[in-house]
Amino acid sequence: MNVLTEKRTVEERNVISVLETYDITTGQRSVLCELDELIEAPNWLKDGKTLVFNGHGLIYTYDMETGVRKQVNTGFCNQCNNDHVISPAQDAVAVSHHTAEDGQSRVYVIPFATGVPELITPIAPSYLHGWSPDGTTLAYCAERNGEYDIYSIPVHGGEETRLTDAPGLDDGCEYSPCGKYIWFNSVRSGLMQLWRMEKDGSNQTRMTFEEDSNCWFGHVSPDGNKVVYIAYKKGDVNPGDHPANKNVEIRMMPAEGGPSETLVKLFGGQGTINVNSWSPDSTKFAFVSYKLKNS
């Protein structure tokens, strides 16, 4: 999400989107397709062959075997950004939708069977990022009283719980597969870095120490062993921003902490890997790189 522009419609950019995968066992980077339009943030479904991404404010599935793209029925949620998450049961998608009345992002859960959105966070702006493995709770970044923090809420709505309270932006919250931890990124150290906390907000622990980079969106592999994230060069962006059209890196680190390695260098940023895109067998992840048109 882009915290610098709270009230907006979905973003459009003059780019070609390249949907790709990376195999961590072979180091192979593979192009699935190039699209003459903006798409963002692939999720990888448990069937192993289907990706889910957003484009034009809508949500789509993409069959990796046939190359067929289909629009998901999201009802009136037609201004969805790149913060979508699939339920653990694979029977619903939760989205951040910019509502018509004020253009601000709110979280909705949409069953695949009905396409009827259920409002989860009446207070805005709220930007979804995580769904607990037991299916009961959503985690999201939200601005309340001028501060952006991590919150959790029951999956069908109710009272939200504030999990972080450090000054500055906390964002990108995502549950570990075991359900014990929530990973997030925070500017509290000066640069944007990855952190991990217990699901109740306790024991907030810094996990990356990249003094040359701002690190965003830690995604834990399904086997719980690895974390991939996107890194912007220090000085290229403000620590609290993750814009589009930048030279960035996708890096990987052990989930228990330790040195990272750069896997992919690409032109991208916003939209590249905002949500967890690991394959079910933890051997690959999907991402989007971009090419500027007329350049």
JOBEL-V730151 format. One line per field, one symbol per residue. burial: # if it has 24 or more other ideal C-beta (glycine too) atoms within 12 Angstrom, else .. A space follows every 10 residues. Layout:
burial = ???
This chain:
burial = ###..#...# #.#.###### ##.#...... .##.#.#### #####....# ########## ##.#....#. .#.##.#### ########.. .########. ...####### ##....#### #.######## ###...#### ###....### ###.#....# .###.#.### #######... #########. #######.#. #..#.###.# ..######## ##...##### ##....#.## ######.### ###.#....# .###.##### ########## .#.####### .....
